[in-house]
Amino acid sequence: MKKLLVMALLAVGLTANAEEKDESVYLNDANPETSFVNDDDDDLSTDGGVKIGKGKDEDDRWSMHFAVGVNIPTGVPKEVEFAPFRSWEINWTVMQYDYTPKNSKTTLSAGLGFNWRSYTLKGHDLGFYKVSNVIGVLHPEANLDDFSSNIHTTALAMPLFVKQEFCKNFAISLGAQLNWNYYARIHNYYEQGDIETDQSTRKIGQRPFTVDLMGIVHFCKGGGIYFKYSPMSVLKKDKGPEFKSFAVGLYF
């Protein structure tokens, strides 16, 4: 009786194992001797992101990506000084179309998403203020505790990339990101005794459309490091201090 039970359990286990394999692999009809191949092996290990679907052909797919990095303002006027590692950016590519021609290691991508950036002044004695439709860097009206001031921008972003895979776990992407900066504000925060105050000023004269140059170094499983240079100033000419930015961070 015990032998029968053991044989039955083994049969059930082998059947379940065979069913799992049938669901996750396929057989190459052109070569019946070829062993089972997992569908996931079709994807490059440097693709990364979150796979959200396949296209009509086997050569394309839809994906989602995230990036977070440090903004380093460049070309800054003498009267303006930004705090290191207090200016950040977050990029969320909601959907990205990736096309890889058959038997090629080059991928063309176009996406759509959002980009948030902040530029924070150094110290506690200077802040961004809007005076007569012009942004100035001025001293606060009174001695305030824990004063901080920055500029925030929000953009609808369209990244365009060409990615070249050099080996299984290494690839490089080069391209540009088109931005529609539809929202921007000055944010000043300070304390007076036990009272905390947040002040926001909108319509600060940001450039509505900008273009960033971007590169990504992809490592195993798609994680990587990105570099982004923004050759266009954040604010329009004659609307405030002109400065550009360089960003570096993690890309997924």
ChimeraX attribute file (.defattr): number of C-alpha atoms within 10 A of each C-alpha:
attribute: neighborCount
match mode: 1-to-1
recipient: residues
	/A:1	6
	/A:2	7
	/A:3	8
	/A:4	9
	/A:5	10
	/A:6	11
	/A:7	12
	/A:8	12
	/A:9	12
	/A:10	12
	/A:11	12
	/A:12	12
	/A:13	12
	/A:14	11
	/A:15	11
	/A:16	12
	/A:17	11
	/A:18	11
	/A:19	11
	/A:20	10
	/A:21	13
	/A:22	12
	/A:23	9
	/A:24	12
	/A:25	14
	/A:26	13
	/A:27	14
	/A:28	12
	/A:29	8
	/A:30	7
	/A:31	8
	/A:32	9
	/A:33	9
	/A:34	10
	/A:35	11
	/A:36	14
	/A:37	14
	/A:38	13
	/A:39	10
	/A:40	10
	/A:41	8
	/A:42	10
	/A:43	13
	/A:44	19
	/A:45	20
	/A:46	22
	/A:47	23
	/A:48	21
	/A:49	19
	/A:50	16
	/A:51	15
	/A:52	12
	/A:53	13
	/A:54	14
	/A:55	12
	/A:56	8
	/A:57	8
	/A:58	12
	/A:59	17
	/A:60	19
	/A:61	19
	/A:62	20
	/A:63	20
	/A:64	20
	/A:65	19
	/A:66	18
	/A:67	20
	/A:68	21
	/A:69	22
	/A:70	22
	/A:71	26
	/A:72	19
	/A:73	22
	/A:74	16
	/A:75	12
	/A:76	15
	/A:77	10
	/A:78	7
	/A:79	10
	/A:80	17
	/A:81	15
	/A:82	19
	/A:83	14
	/A:84	15
	/A:85	12
	/A:86	15
	/A:87	21
	/A:88	20
	/A:89	20
	/A:90	18
	/A:91	20
	/A:92	19
	/A:93	21
	/A:94	17
	/A:95	19
	/A:96	23
	/A:97	19
	/A:98	21
	/A:99	19
	/A:100	17
	/A:101	12
	/A:102	10
	/A:103	7
	/A:104	10
	/A:105	15
	/A:106	17
	/A:107	19
	/A:108	17
	/A:109	20
	/A:110	18
	/A:111	21
	/A:112	19
	/A:113	19
	/A:114	18
	/A:115	21
	/A:116	19
	/A:117	19
	/A:118	21
	/A:119	25
	/A:120	25
	/A:121	22
	/A:122	17
	/A:123	14
	/A:124	16
	/A:125	19
	/A:126	19
	/A:127	25
	/A:128	24
	/A:129	22
	/A:130	18
	/A:131	9
	/A:132	8
	/A:133	13
	/A:134	15
	/A:135	19
	/A:136	18
	/A:137	18
	/A:138	14
	/A:139	13
	/A:140	16
	/A:141	7
	/A:142	8
	/A:143	13
	/A:144	15
	/A:145	14
	/A:146	13
	/A:147	18
	/A:148	21
	/A:149	25
	/A:150	21
	/A:151	23
	/A:152	19
	/A:153	18
	/A:154	20
	/A:155	21
	/A:156	19
	/A:157	25
	/A:158	21
	/A:159	20
	/A:160	21
	/A:161	21
	/A:162	17
	/A:163	24
	/A:164	17
	/A:165	19
	/A:166	11
	/A:167	12
	/A:168	13
	/A:169	16
	/A:170	19
	/A:171	23
	/A:172	20
	/A:173	21
	/A:174	16
	/A:175	18
	/A:176	19
	/A:177	21
	/A:178	17
	/A:179	22
	/A:180	17
	/A:181	20
	/A:182	14
	/A:183	17
	/A:184	25
	/A:185	19
	/A:186	23
	/A:187	20
	/A:188	20
	/A:189	17
	/A:190	19
	/A:191	15
	/A:192	13
	/A:193	8
	/A:194	6
	/A:195	7
	/A:196	11
	/A:197	11
	/A:198	11
	/A:199	11
	/A:200	15
	/A:201	14
	/A:202	14
	/A:203	12
	/A:204	20
	/A:205	20
	/A:206	22
	/A:207	18
	/A:208	15
	/A:209	15
	/A:210	18
	/A:211	17
	/A:212	18
	/A:213	17
	/A:214	21
	/A:215	19
	/A:216	22
	/A:217	19
	/A:218	25
	/A:219	20
	/A:220	15
	/A:221	16
	/A:222	21
	/A:223	21
	/A:224	20
	/A:225	19
	/A:226	22
	/A:227	18
	/A:228	20
	/A:229	21
	/A:230	20
	/A:231	16
	/A:232	16
	/A:233	19
	/A:234	26
	/A:235	20
	/A:236	16
	/A:237	12
	/A:238	11
	/A:239	18
	/A:240	21
	/A:241	21
	/A:242	17
	/A:243	17
	/A:244	17
	/A:245	20
	/A:246	18
	/A:247	19
	/A:248	21
	/A:249	18
	/A:250	17
	/A:251	21
	/A:252	20
